[in-house]
Amino acid sequence: MSDTPTCNWQGVSGRVYKYWVHPIKTPLKAAAGNYIFAKLNNLDQWVPVYIGQTENLSERFDNHHAMPCIKRNGATHIHAHLNSDEKARIEEEGDLIAAYSTSCNIAA
């Protein structure tokens, strides 16, 4: 993965999380982790469209409940990193959602 680009995302807590950047259709590893659907803005900065976590990053995201919104809002890439600890994944997801105003994360 050394040639795969990375992006650091900072949560509202101040904690920084390192993600690997892949075009949306890239097959990901069959492992638990966090992910961010994102796009570049006109300043070449990543903008999150949807932030989530899963037990299996290799799942096909075509059937993701937010995919119509993700596509409509122009996400081009999926940022992902492995995280086998479910509690830590959920905390990280919440930390990042609190830090960014995304187009497709809807408060429950």
N, CA, C and O atoms as a DFTB+ gen file, in Angstrom:
432 C
 N C O
     1  1       0.808      -1.205       0.000
     2  2       0.000       0.000       0.000
     3  2       0.847       1.263       0.000
     4  3       0.307       2.368       0.064
     5  1       2.144       1.120      -0.069
     6  2       3.013       2.285       0.057
     7  2       2.828       3.291      -1.079
     8  3       3.105       4.475      -0.890
     9  1       2.363       2.849      -2.266
    10  2       2.153       3.782      -3.364
    11  2       0.736       4.346      -3.393
    12  3       0.415       5.179      -4.241
    13  1      -0.108       3.895      -2.471
    14  2      -1.477       4.391      -2.383
    15  2      -1.468       5.733      -1.654
    16  3      -0.898       5.842      -0.569
    17  1      -2.099       6.760      -2.244
    18  2      -2.128       8.057      -1.558
    19  2      -2.893       7.983      -0.238
    20  3      -3.776       7.144      -0.058
    21  1      -2.540       8.866       0.663
    22  2      -3.209       8.923       1.961
    23  2      -3.774      10.317       2.209
    24  3      -3.401      11.289       1.553
    25  1      -4.677      10.380       3.166
    26  2      -5.268      11.649       3.588
    27  2      -5.502      11.560       5.086
    28  3      -6.008      10.551       5.578
    29  1      -5.144      12.592       5.804
    30  2      -5.404      12.654       7.239
    31  2      -6.691      13.427       7.483
    32  3      -6.885      14.520       6.952
    33  1      -7.568      12.840       8.295
    34  2      -8.833      13.477       8.678
    35  2      -8.793      13.719      10.182
    36  3      -8.481      12.806      10.947
    37  1      -9.103      14.932      10.611
    38  2      -9.077      15.272      12.035
    39  2     -10.488      15.316      12.595
    40  3     -11.365      15.995      12.062
    41  1     -10.690      14.578      13.683
    42  2     -11.979      14.568      14.352
    43  2     -12.158      15.800      15.216
    44  3     -11.217      16.562      15.436
    45  1     -13.390      15.990      15.710
    46  2     -13.688      17.119      16.585
    47  2     -12.864      17.024      17.873
    48  3     -12.612      18.036      18.528
    49  1     -12.447      15.803      18.233
    50  2     -11.628      15.583      19.431
    51  2     -10.198      16.078      19.258
    52  3      -9.467      16.222      20.239
    53  1      -9.791      16.341      18.003
    54  2      -8.409      16.714      17.712
    55  2      -7.586      15.529      17.233
    56  3      -6.483      15.705      16.715
    57  1      -8.109      14.340      17.400
    58  2      -7.398      13.131      16.961
    59  2      -7.357      13.098      15.432
    60  3      -8.333      13.443      14.766
    61  1      -6.208      12.677      14.888
    62  2      -6.016      12.599      13.439
    63  2      -6.007      11.135      13.025
    64  3      -5.336      10.307      13.640
    65  1      -6.767      10.828      11.967
    66  2      -6.896       9.468      11.450
    67  2      -6.335       9.433      10.032
    68  3      -6.676      10.277       9.202
    69  1      -5.473       8.455       9.757
    70  2      -4.855       8.316       8.431
    71  2      -5.665       7.327       7.595
    72  3      -5.872       6.182       7.995
    73  1      -6.117       7.785       6.432
    74  2      -6.901       6.973       5.499
    75  2      -6.147       6.813       4.184
    76  3      -5.391       7.697       3.781
    77  1      -6.360       5.677       3.518
    78  2      -5.819       5.440       2.194
    79  2      -6.897       5.811       1.184
    80  3      -8.070       5.494       1.379
    81  1      -6.502       6.480       0.112
    82  2      -7.426       7.044      -0.873
    83  2      -7.499       6.145      -2.111
    84  3      -6.481       5.823      -2.724
    85  1      -8.726       5.749      -2.464
    86  2      -8.955       4.868      -3.619
    87  2     -10.102       5.422      -4.468
    88  3     -11.049       5.996      -3.930
    89  1     -10.021       5.252      -5.807
    90  2     -11.200       5.561      -6.621
    91  2     -12.373       4.705      -6.124
    92  3     -12.164       3.592      -5.642
    93  1     -13.594       5.213      -6.237
    94  2     -14.767       4.556      -5.657
    95  2     -14.899       3.073      -6.003
    96  3     -15.255       2.288      -5.124
    97  1     -14.635       2.660      -7.217
    98  2     -14.865       1.269      -7.630
    99  2     -13.726       0.311      -7.240
   100  3     -13.786      -0.869      -7.586
   101  1     -12.705       0.782      -6.537
   102  2     -11.576      -0.056      -6.144
   103  2     -12.014      -1.123      -5.146
   104  3     -12.627      -0.791      -4.132
   105  1     -11.712      -2.408      -5.407
   106  2     -12.017      -3.449      -4.409
   107  2     -11.150      -3.239      -3.165
   108  3      -9.943      -3.021      -3.268
   109  1     -11.766      -3.307      -2.015
   110  2     -11.044      -3.114      -0.753
   111  2     -10.878      -4.443      -0.034
   112  3     -11.554      -5.422      -0.350
   113  1      -9.980      -4.466       0.927
   114  2      -9.687      -5.663       1.705
   115  2     -10.901      -6.120       2.517
   116  3     -11.662      -5.299       3.029
   117  1     -11.068      -7.432       2.624
   118  2     -12.169      -8.008       3.416
   119  2     -11.796      -7.948       4.893
   120  3     -11.380      -8.944       5.486
   121  1     -11.950      -6.778       5.465
   122  2     -11.614      -6.554       6.871
   123  2     -12.439      -5.384       7.394
   124  3     -12.961      -4.582       6.619
   125  1     -12.549      -5.299       8.696
   126  2     -13.302      -4.215       9.328
   127  2     -12.536      -2.906       9.201
   128  3     -11.305      -2.885       9.188
   129  1     -13.295      -1.808       9.107
   130  2     -12.637      -0.520       9.034
   131  2     -13.604       0.640       8.930
   132  3     -14.822       0.466       8.930
   133  1     -13.033       1.821       8.842
   134  2     -13.779       3.057       8.654
   135  2     -13.578       3.514       7.216
   136  3     -12.575       3.187       6.582
   137  1     -14.549       4.278       6.707
   138  2     -14.446       4.767       5.338
   139  2     -15.114       6.135       5.214
   140  3     -15.986       6.509       5.998
   141  1     -14.666       6.855       4.201
   142  2     -15.220       8.174       3.889
   143  2     -15.363       8.274       2.380
   144  3     -14.376       8.141       1.655
   145  1     -16.575       8.506       1.897
   146  2     -16.762       8.843       0.488
   147  2     -16.459      10.327       0.380
   148  3     -16.983      11.128       1.153
   149  1     -15.606      10.701      -0.588
   150  2     -15.145      12.082      -0.663
   151  2     -14.942      12.534      -2.111
   152  3     -14.938      11.732      -3.045
   153  1     -14.776      13.836      -2.257
   154  2     -14.478      14.448      -3.553
   155  2     -13.508      15.599      -3.318
   156  3     -13.380      16.093      -2.198
   157  1     -12.830      16.021      -4.376
   158  2     -11.943      17.180      -4.288
   159  2     -12.732      18.443      -4.610
   160  3     -13.562      18.451      -5.519
   161  1     -12.466      19.514      -3.855
   162  2     -13.099      20.795      -4.169
   163  2     -12.208      21.570      -5.143
   164  3     -11.184      21.052      -5.590
   165  1     -12.588      22.796      -5.468
   166  2     -11.824      23.583      -6.438
   167  2     -10.456      24.025      -5.908
   168  3      -9.647      24.554      -6.671
   169  1     -10.188      23.822      -4.638
   170  2      -8.876      24.126      -4.055
   171  2      -8.025      22.866      -3.900
   172  3      -6.979      22.895      -3.251
   173  1      -8.480      21.745      -4.504
   174  2      -7.799      20.448      -4.414
   175  2      -7.742      19.913      -2.986
   176  3      -6.780      19.251      -2.597
   177  1      -8.780      20.208      -2.215
   178  2      -8.902      19.710      -0.847
   179  2     -10.018      18.670      -0.823
   180  3     -11.036      18.816      -1.499
   181  1      -9.809      17.610      -0.029
   182  2     -10.834      16.575       0.088
   183  2     -12.013      17.085       0.913
   184  3     -11.840      17.716       1.956
   185  1     -13.198      16.798       0.426
   186  2     -14.439      17.156       1.100
   187  2     -15.206      15.863       1.355
   188  3     -15.500      15.135       0.406
   189  1     -15.540      15.554       2.612
   190  2     -16.284      14.319       2.883
   191  2     -17.754      14.454       2.468
   192  3     -18.393      15.477       2.712
   193  1     -18.263      13.409       1.843
   194  2     -19.664      13.363       1.445
   195  2     -20.443      12.443       2.386
   196  3     -21.598      12.707       2.718
   197  1     -19.780      11.341       2.814
   198  2     -20.399      10.394       3.744
   199  2     -19.290       9.732       4.558
   200  3     -18.256       9.355       4.006
   201  1     -19.499       9.590       5.855
   202  2     -18.545       8.961       6.769
   203  2     -19.214       7.755       7.392
   204  3     -20.347       7.848       7.864
   205  1     -18.516       6.602       7.401
   206  2     -19.111       5.405       7.972
   207  2     -18.092       4.416       8.483
   208  3     -16.886       4.662       8.452
   209  1     -18.602       3.284       8.956
   210  2     -17.752       2.191       9.439
   211  2     -18.449       0.880       9.082
   212  3     -19.668       0.835       8.920
   213  1     -17.653      -0.190       8.960
   214  2     -18.206      -1.476       8.556
   215  2     -17.351      -2.623       9.096
   216  3     -16.177      -2.442       9.419
   217  1     -17.952      -3.784       9.185
   218  2     -17.209      -4.989       9.557
   219  2     -16.466      -5.573       8.362
   220  3     -15.600      -6.431       8.533
   221  1     -16.797      -5.112       7.136
   222  2     -16.192      -5.681       5.941
   223  2     -16.075      -4.617       4.847
   224  3     -17.054      -4.289       4.176
   225  1     -14.866      -4.086       4.679
   226  2     -14.629      -3.058       3.668
   227  2     -14.755      -3.587       2.243
   228  3     -14.861      -2.799       1.303
   229  1     -14.746      -4.903       2.070
   230  2     -14.841      -5.460       0.718
   231  2     -16.282      -5.557       0.231
   232  3     -16.529      -5.907      -0.924
   233  1     -17.243      -5.246       1.118
   234  2     -18.644      -5.266       0.708
   235  2     -18.831      -4.347      -0.488
   236  3     -18.167      -3.317      -0.601
   237  1     -19.720      -4.720      -1.362
   238  2     -20.029      -3.840      -2.490
   239  2     -20.841      -2.666      -1.962
   240  3     -21.892      -2.846      -1.347
   241  1     -20.345      -1.478      -2.208
   242  2     -21.013      -0.282      -1.707
   243  2     -22.133       0.185      -2.636
   244  3     -22.824       1.156      -2.325
   245  1     -22.326      -0.501      -3.787
   246  2     -23.392      -0.114      -4.714
   247  2     -24.754      -0.124      -4.032
   248  3     -25.624       0.677      -4.371
   249  1     -24.943      -1.028      -3.070
   250  2     -26.217      -1.151      -2.381
   251  2     -26.268      -0.369      -1.067
   252  3     -27.210      -0.525      -0.291
   253  1     -25.278       0.457      -0.820
   254  2     -25.230       1.261       0.400
   255  2     -26.470       2.152       0.454
   256  3     -26.866       2.735      -0.555
   257  1     -27.078       2.255       1.629
   258  2     -28.319       3.034       1.763
   259  2     -28.169       4.500       1.342
   260  3     -29.139       5.127       0.919
   261  1     -26.969       5.036       1.458
   262  2     -26.750       6.449       1.115
   263  2     -26.169       6.640      -0.291
   264  3     -25.862       7.767      -0.678
   265  1     -26.012       5.544      -1.067
   266  2     -25.352       5.670      -2.371
   267  2     -26.037       6.655      -3.313
   268  3     -25.332       7.391      -4.004
   269  1     -27.368       6.716      -3.385
   270  2     -27.956       7.744      -4.261
   271  2     -27.496       9.155      -3.871
   272  3     -27.192       9.965      -4.747
   273  1     -27.441       9.452      -2.593
   274  2     -26.980      10.760      -2.112
   275  2     -25.486      10.940      -2.399
   276  3     -25.059      12.014      -2.821
   277  1     -24.701       9.896      -2.171
   278  2     -23.252       9.955      -2.393
   279  2     -22.962      10.274      -3.860
   280  3     -22.117      11.120      -4.155
   281  1     -23.656       9.603      -4.778
   282  2     -23.475       9.859      -6.211
   283  2     -23.967      11.255      -6.579
   284  3     -23.295      11.983      -7.310
   285  1     -25.124      11.620      -6.081
   286  2     -25.716      12.933      -6.383
   287  2     -24.793      14.072      -5.936
   288  3     -24.771      15.138      -6.552
   289  1     -24.038      13.840      -4.867
   290  2     -23.144      14.873      -4.333
   291  2     -21.717      14.775      -4.857
   292  3     -20.825      15.475      -4.376
   293  1     -21.502      13.908      -5.841
   294  2     -20.254      13.912      -6.593
   295  2     -19.053      13.222      -5.983
   296  3     -17.924      13.514      -6.379
   297  1     -19.249      12.317      -5.034
   298  2     -18.094      11.600      -4.471
   299  2     -17.387      10.815      -5.569
   300  3     -18.034      10.149      -6.378
   301  1     -16.084      10.893      -5.596
   302  2     -15.283      10.203      -6.604
   303  2     -14.367       9.147      -6.006
   304  3     -13.893       8.259      -6.716
   305  1     -14.115       9.238      -4.699
   306  2     -13.159       8.357      -4.039
   307  2     -13.718       7.827      -2.725
   308  3     -14.621       8.403      -2.119
   309  1     -13.141       6.710      -2.316
   310  2     -13.428       6.187      -0.978
   311  2     -12.110       6.167      -0.214
   312  3     -11.120       5.597      -0.674
   313  1     -12.111       6.785       0.938
   314  2     -10.950       6.799       1.832
   315  2     -11.234       5.720       2.872
   316  3     -12.337       5.656       3.417
   317  1     -10.252       4.877       3.149
   318  2     -10.500       3.755       4.057
   319  2      -9.260       3.433       4.870
   320  3      -8.128       3.675       4.451
   321  1      -9.513       2.881       6.043
   322  2      -8.418       2.305       6.822
   323  2      -8.971       1.185       7.690
   324  3     -10.141       1.182       8.071
   325  1      -8.091       0.237       7.990
   326  2      -8.482      -0.927       8.776
   327  2      -8.625      -0.550      10.239
   328  3      -7.861       0.254      10.773
   329  1      -9.630      -1.154      10.878
   330  2      -9.877      -0.896      12.289
   331  2     -10.733      -2.052      12.802
   332  3     -11.951      -2.046      12.621
   333  1     -10.120      -3.028      13.428
   334  2     -10.831      -4.249      13.829
   335  2     -11.658      -4.087      15.100
   336  3     -12.505      -4.933      15.388
   337  1     -11.434      -3.025      15.862
   338  2     -12.127      -2.808      17.130
   339  2     -13.446      -2.068      16.882
   340  3     -13.438      -0.882      16.549
   341  1     -14.578      -2.761      17.044
   342  2     -15.879      -2.168      16.738
   343  2     -16.133      -0.894      17.537
   344  3     -16.608       0.095      16.978
   345  1     -15.829      -0.899      18.819
   346  2     -16.048       0.282      19.659
   347  2     -15.224       1.464      19.136
   348  3     -15.720       2.588      19.067
   349  1     -13.974       1.206      18.771
   350  2     -13.107       2.266      18.253
   351  2     -13.609       2.771      16.902
   352  3     -13.536       3.969      16.625
   353  1     -14.118       1.867      16.056
   354  2     -14.665       2.282      14.752
   355  2     -15.851       3.220      14.934
   356  3     -15.947       4.251      14.269
   357  1     -16.752       2.852      15.842
   358  2     -17.949       3.659      16.087
   359  2     -17.565       5.020      16.673
   360  3     -18.133       6.044      16.291
   361  1     -16.607       5.031      17.594
   362  2     -16.145       6.293      18.178
   363  2     -15.499       7.187      17.118
   364  3     -15.740       8.393      17.081
   365  1     -14.677       6.582      16.259
   366  2     -14.022       7.344      15.197
   367  2     -15.053       7.915      14.222
   368  3     -14.966       9.077      13.826
   369  1     -16.016       7.100      13.845
   370  2     -17.082       7.554      12.956
   371  2     -17.783       8.776      13.559
   372  3     -17.979       9.778      12.871
   373  1     -18.158       8.698      14.826
   374  2     -18.830       9.814      15.496
   375  2     -17.947      11.042      15.606
   376  3     -18.418      12.168      15.442
   377  1     -16.668      10.830      15.884
   378  2     -15.704      11.919      16.011
   379  2     -15.594      12.687      14.692
   380  3     -15.561      13.917      14.680
   381  1     -15.539      11.944      13.583
   382  2     -15.412      12.587      12.279
   383  2     -16.725      13.239      11.825
   384  3     -16.712      14.335      11.265
   385  1     -17.844      12.571      12.066
   386  2     -19.138      13.153      11.695
   387  2     -19.354      14.474      12.439
   388  3     -19.904      15.424      11.882
   389  1     -18.919      14.524      13.696
   390  2     -19.062      15.751      14.490
   391  2     -18.160      16.867      13.964
   392  3     -18.447      18.047      14.169
   393  1     -17.067      16.496      13.285
   394  2     -16.100      17.486      12.819
   395  2     -16.434      18.047      11.436
   396  3     -16.011      19.153      11.098
   397  1     -17.183      17.297      10.641
   398  2     -17.436      17.697       9.255
   399  2     -18.929      17.743       8.970
   400  3     -19.701      16.928       9.475
   401  1     -19.312      18.696       8.165
   402  2     -20.680      18.783       7.696
   403  2     -20.743      18.021       6.377
   404  3     -20.308      18.527       5.342
   405  1     -21.283      16.810       6.413
   406  2     -21.354      15.992       5.203
   407  2     -22.736      16.141       4.561
   408  3     -23.717      16.488       5.219
   409  1     -22.777      15.870       3.274
   410  2     -24.035      15.969       2.541
   411  2     -24.959      14.788       2.791
   412  3     -26.175      14.911       2.648
   413  1     -24.388      13.630       3.168
   414  2     -25.191      12.395       3.181
   415  2     -25.303      11.668       4.517
   416  3     -26.007      10.662       4.599
   417  1     -24.638      12.141       5.558
   418  2     -24.843      11.561       6.889
   419  2     -26.065      12.244       7.490
   420  3     -26.109      13.468       7.609
   421  1     -27.039      11.455       7.860
   422  2     -28.269      11.998       8.426
   423  2     -28.341      11.584       9.877
   424  3     -28.211      10.400      10.188
   425  1     -28.544      12.529      10.767
   426  2     -28.648      12.216      12.196
   427  2     -29.886      11.328      12.441
   428  3     -30.963      11.569      11.896
   429  1     -29.694      10.317      13.262
   430  2     -30.804       9.402      13.560
   431  2     -31.810      10.049      14.494
   432  3     -32.809       9.426      14.853
